[in-house]
């Protein structure tokens, strides 16, 4: 569909005022009858002119005027055409309203007869029901003999069994016409059939010409019938319906009926309808702005007012993704009904414009919607980084648009690039940097892998924190007890695919760091520093990388929360205050970062502004060294996780002479079995190998000889290990750790283990 023509203008030239949605809602919300347009549904077409929001009423009034002005209609058949969901039933209801309650001149002697063929199934039932309705309405105006003839004509033309006839009587008796006697059949058994069909038809026609009433027979819902049943209704009107003083109004999808005729009667083609319908009228399509305004009214009611800072993107998404799919009233109904069900489940946890767009794709392009879900890493950009630039366009077309014709590709490519900017890499050769991704993540857009799933599963994945959870955290960020409790609870909550909610919470805080009130930054940093070592757990660290984990997430949080928001004097104050109560392991890592940022690179340049001033960095060095030396003296230092890394950090904190000092400290304590065990465990790391034929990588212990020699005399260390292993009372865990170290060292000597 040409949606630019649908709107009557190119969206590039449209300037939407900031209050456009509010104005549209107000226009529709001030209706005198209090009608809520959102109440429109496929089964509840409108019935009164004041309910008309699509401009159908002038058309309906014109049809009604024409019918009222017909003095002696001879079985005239008027057709009202329109595609499924275009509002035909609403239009014909307005025609009926004007004929019965509109005070039209000439309508006083009209009797309205409604026949709904959808209630009946099968040729026999439909035929009997048709004549049953004619008898209960038209027949009342006929003399007794003519009415009997009408029943006999119905029996002959329907050829139905008495059983079906009785069933139809039971159905129609409660729908407007009185039953023809208790258990009576539509067709009298007593008729002797002496008259021919033509003679009976002529007798009925003569009686109708003498009657003082005219009849309008409305036949709706033809679109809902099977092909054969729909064609039967047309045949009934053609064969028996051409009677004086009767006008038929038939409501149907012309394209659908012509297709059915072509399938069943190839020789007929469009002539089939031309032989039956004398006056056909295509239902005028709704005005584009009427459709748009109703949809916006419903969106406003369900989703709520779009924030001012999202208005531009909302209109971009609306015109590029939603509007091209909305051409009929029923399109609005489908999308509105979907939003009524799905939005409450995700409200606040997804981006409203993106969700509206994704629901539009789900309703109108279900295969494309499914393709998006099946290709999350592609649409979110991760997969594109592994595809050669020259192949990316064809790959995206095949994976995402392979289910639709190439004629539809331009429209859908435009829609998908609006929702998934990474696809511009393939289709337009545009790229976005990390700052854009942080913004998208803060907005909880569908193009971010972390927030992708709720748009399809309608529930928040455990890879993301809810908006309410984050909002509560931001509001109480100055309460240390709240911060600690929230992080402890997150640590205790596992995620389905591994790790804990603590990693999720830290990442969400990093994204929303600009929203933390400045006055709350100090208390929040201090609370986190005070429990940081508890946060650095193996579960939240990747199996394949040793440098990630919650410590890395804390560094990223500090970048956004402190470095990017506070002046250096404010940073000094906040960070030095937090360091006073920081846990030791984090204090070591954090202080070294501040110190190293003061140091020059090999080219003599400092990379960017340091996190703290030089003075603050030196004060942090002194504080950390004092804490390390106290812990070393008390025996707590060797119990810290990752002892070898901490020893190297101690060396770096000391600076000149640090290597000798740490080495001497270790040499003095090699008689401590616990220290030897801790060194054995910490020197061993885990590596991964992936050889030909392997589906997954293989874990492999690693030992770096240089690291051992840099901290301790390996001969002395191994001698102590041999001594410990010679004892029978060694704990199983300690024995296992030392034996693993020894085995790795032997493999190093043999050349079977990489150094």
Secondary structure, DSSP 8 states (H G I E B T S, - for coil): --HHHHHTS-GGG----TTHHHHHHHHHHT-TT---GGG-BTTB---SGGG-SSS-HHHHHHHHHHHHT-SS-EEEEEEEE--TTSSHHHHHHHHHHHHHHS--TT-TTEEEEEEEGGG--SHHHHHHHHHHHHHHHTGGGS-HHHHHHHHHHHHHHH---HHHHHHHHHHHHTTTS--SSTT--SS-TT----S-HHHHHHHHHHHHHHSS-EEEEEEE-GGGS-HHHHHHHHHHHHHH---BTEEEEEEE-HHHHHHHHHHH-TTTTTHHHHTT-SEEEE-----HHHHHHHHHHHHHHHT----GGGHHHHHHHIIIIIGGG--SHHHHHHHHHHHHHHHHHHTTTS-HHHHHHHHHHHHH-HHHHHHHHHTHHHHTSTGGGGS-HHHHHHHHHHHHHTTS-GGGHHHHHHHHHHH-GGGHHHHT-----HHHHHHHHHHT-TTSHHHHTHHHHSS--TTS--HHHHHHHHHTTT-HHHHHHHHHHHHT-B-TTSSBHHHHHHHHHHHTGGGS-HHHHHHHHHHHHTTHHHH--GGGS-SS-SS-SHHHHHHHHHIIIIITTS-HHHHHHHHHHHHTT--HHHHHHHHHHHHHTTS--TTS---SS-SS-HHHHHHHHHHHHHHHHHHHHHT-GGGSSSHHHHHHHHHHHH-TTHHHHHHHHHHHTTT-HHHHHHHHHHHEEEEEE--TT-SS-EEEEEE-HHHHHHHS-HHHHHHHHHHHHT-TT--HHHHHHHHHHHHHHHHHHHT-S--
